[in-house]
Amino acid sequence: MSATTPAASSSGGVSPANASTQDAIQNANPTDRLVLEYLRARGHKKAEASLLEAIENGTTEDIGKTVSSDELAKSLAVYAQKPSRPGENVLKDNASVLQELATMGNPPSIQNLLASLGTVGAEEILSVDPTDKQEGFRELESWVEGSLDMYKPEFRPILYPIFCHFYIDLIRKGFKEAALQFFSTFAPSLTPNHNSTLHHLSTLLLPSHVQNDPSAQHFLDEKYIIRMSRSGFSLLVGWLTEGVGGEALGAGEGFSGETGKRGRASVMRVVNNHLRFDVTAASTTAVSPNAWEESTGLLSSLIPKPTHATSMSAIPAPSTFNASKGDLKLGPPPIPEDLHAERERVLREQAMLDRDPNAQYDIHFSRPPAVPGVVSPTEGDMLPYPPSFKIIDVQREVEKVRDARKRIRLEPSALSSVDLNSAQSGAARARALPSICAYTLHDVGEGAPCCIFSPDITLMAAGFSESYIRLWSLKGEKLKGLRNDICPDSVKDSGSISNLREKEGAMTRKLIGHSGPVYSLSFDPLGGSAVPPRYLLSSSADATARLWSLDTMTNIVAYRGHQNPVWDVQWSPMGIYFATASRDRTARLWSTDRTSCLRIYAGHLSDVDCVRFHPNSLYLATGSSDWTARLWDVQRGTCVRVFIGHQGTLSTLAISPDGRYLASAGEDLAINLWDIGSGKRIKKMTGHSASVYSLAFSAESSMLVSGGADWTVRCWDVKSSGGPGQPRENGADENTVPRSGDEEGNETYAIRLISLHRCNCSSDLLATFPTKRTPITQVHFTPRNLCLVAGNYIAPESR
């Protein structure tokens, strides 16, 4: 024992220091005493000493101090904004706040705030430290990136909801500058997957903006569901409570100190109040890295409630809803026996006239083999159609058989076992990749939002922002409409109609009728690839869909019913019916012979951006800005499948010709492939560096082609398992196909290729075809597997 250490008292007395400590404990409030007992039991001596010191100094009493009404009013003054300039506050001088508030008569924004405080006390609003959120998110991001690689895919989805809540809380509590600094610091790492939502959040600058914004209120009112493994959840809880776990490289002493504790406390408040965890029993390695985001998000309102829901407290899951809807009939539509017999008769006669020895195999293609496990609909399941077939129906069915016989067989699997740098790679590419023909629009002032090819590839149409539609003949023939001075009595038969057409025509025609930008077009599919279409549908920002006659080159019907812009329109595969998608959050079914809609498909929480019919016409797929796709029963109007997994607005859909797969893409730069029967995601395909505008399946459903705003056309192997691709070395991508005419010294082209190679491409990307400066707005496969693409050239800005 050293000389400076006092001897222990043998009388059992209490030293003055211990006496003061005991007095402090006795005088402490019950909560402080419980905390002290907990710290003493766990052996946290330093924390116990710090709390005792605070109790002795009386500083803990300030925590629950009542705030005066004047101080509260001064702090709430940030909620009053200028009517003329919404981004600025009307009260800038704290000294005169009370007088100005009195003259303003208590603005409604402050009244709404006081009424909505709820369980959040005013003292919390006044005492919050905006730097805690910045430090907390920085430490959370460092912890996520410092975790083991196996845990990163399930930890990364937690960053997005916490970022959104931190930014919204800072704005709600008046810390505009701190919120902007927080956004500029951490938003770039989340932008690739959540660009549209983050851009929307950046427009919220005042508490009144948050109060009146549906998206912000959606975050505040509904819990964000995160899917995690049991071990991953344990690691997260360990970091939140003790600050242990992964650390970023060079983190030094880790996340210790008071700043780190306050930051983790901010994260924990969001976790407790706004997140809900779906903890799975599966191990981390047993789940695909891309599968963690499938059941992540604000799911409660996205998933329709099953009619026999067992528990309201159960975590909503799309798989549960999809299973409750039973099996779907995804097989090909039935062909009436009389039409089938007539088709075979025409094929036999044509084979005899042509003396084609190969034509005998046409009968084989007339009845495609049934797909195992896929249920086909009966004639009683189909939409009502005319009872008797016409000549055009026979021509369409006959041409389908011929197309099947003359189709180019694409075999993407041929590339999987071939070294693309070898001499055999050329032959493998020819077998696997389609021929692509690109049509480019030049000198388009305000842009062309949409392009479309006719089923027989004789016409191309484009809708323009200047409210008109332009038609082109792809065969080099002049487009001639019927004259306006036709007398009905002069029409005796179909042959006499050709004499009533215009004497002179042009290679292109302009259709005028809309009063807003034209967003979507769809050619009449009734004739298929046998004859040119007779009708064209269009949708526009003027909230109408219009039917155009390609015989008279005029608008013949305007379909009104939507209250907002109509983003998309598509014919059903057999004609007569068509569907529209609108900003009013609904899709609608129409018939060409009625001006009012037949069905309304309501359920999406935001704009319905795209619609696609299933090949058998029984189902309708919709994609929405609420990040989901849905499949609807066309006749009943009910949702039968919901597809959740995207991290942004959906811009395009495609259903495979065999009816089994749904491909969806959008602003999160990913293409998701779904199994329609089960509603489960098969894989996620990545490679695009900008929004994807169009998708198309090959005739055998073995290849998917996409076009997007990154000026590229990309080919994907549908049948491969997918997954992360091999890292590229020295910026060289073996799947990039150079354009003819490109020079090695072309600086713009070289920069464009470098940006392409930096993309995180999945292994199922077969080839990338870059364009000069043309965003691809339309991708189309012909029945014989020729790929057509179209877009408008963007001229470089003059310097």
Secondary structure as UniProt FT lines:
FT   TURN            3..4
FT   HELIX           16..27
FT   HELIX           30..42
FT   HELIX           45..57
FT   HELIX           59..62
FT   TURN            63..64
FT   HELIX           69..75
FT   HELIX           76..79
FT   TURN            86..87
FT   HELIX           94..96
FT   HELIX           97..104
FT   HELIX           108..115
FT   TURN            118..119
FT   HELIX           122..127
FT   HELIX           130..145
FT   TURN            149..151
FT   HELIX           152..155
FT   HELIX           156..158
FT   HELIX           159..172
FT   TURN            173..174
FT   HELIX           176..202
FT   HELIX           207..212
FT   HELIX           214..221
FT   STRAND          224..229
FT   HELIX           230..242
FT   TURN            249..250
FT   TURN            252..253
FT   HELIX           258..274
FT   STRAND          275..280
FT   HELIX           284..286
FT   HELIX           289..293
FT   TURN            294..295
FT   TURN            300..302
FT   TURN            307..308
FT   TURN            312..313
FT   HELIX           318..324
FT   HELIX           337..354
FT   HELIX           357..361
FT   HELIX           362..366
FT   TURN            372..373
FT   HELIX           379..381
FT   HELIX           391..406
FT   HELIX           412..415
FT   TURN            416..417
FT   TURN            420..421
FT   TURN            423..424
FT   HELIX           425..432
FT   STRAND          436..441
FT   STRAND          450..453
FT   TURN            455..456
FT   STRAND          459..463
FT   TURN            465..466
FT   STRAND          468..473
FT   TURN            474..475
FT   TURN            484..485
FT   HELIX           488..490
FT   HELIX           494..497
FT   HELIX           498..500
FT   STRAND          508..512
FT   STRAND          518..523
FT   TURN            526..530
FT   STRAND          535..540
FT   TURN            541..542
FT   STRAND          544..549
FT   TURN            550..553
FT   STRAND          554..560
FT   STRAND          566..571
FT   TURN            573..574
FT   STRAND          577..582
FT   TURN            583..584
FT   STRAND          586..591
FT   TURN            592..593
FT   STRAND          599..602
FT   STRAND          608..613
FT   TURN            615..616
FT   STRAND          619..624
FT   TURN            625..626
FT   STRAND          628..633
FT   TURN            634..636
FT   STRAND          639..644
FT   STRAND          650..655
FT   TURN            657..658
FT   STRAND          661..666
FT   TURN            667..668
FT   STRAND          670..675
FT   TURN            676..678
FT   STRAND          681..686
FT   STRAND          692..697
FT   TURN            699..700
FT   STRAND          703..708
FT   TURN            709..710
FT   STRAND          712..717
FT   TURN            730..731
FT   TURN            734..735
FT   TURN            740..741
FT   TURN            744..745
FT   HELIX           747..757
FT   TURN            763..764
FT   STRAND          765..770
FT   STRAND          776..781
FT   TURN            783..784
FT   STRAND          787..792
//
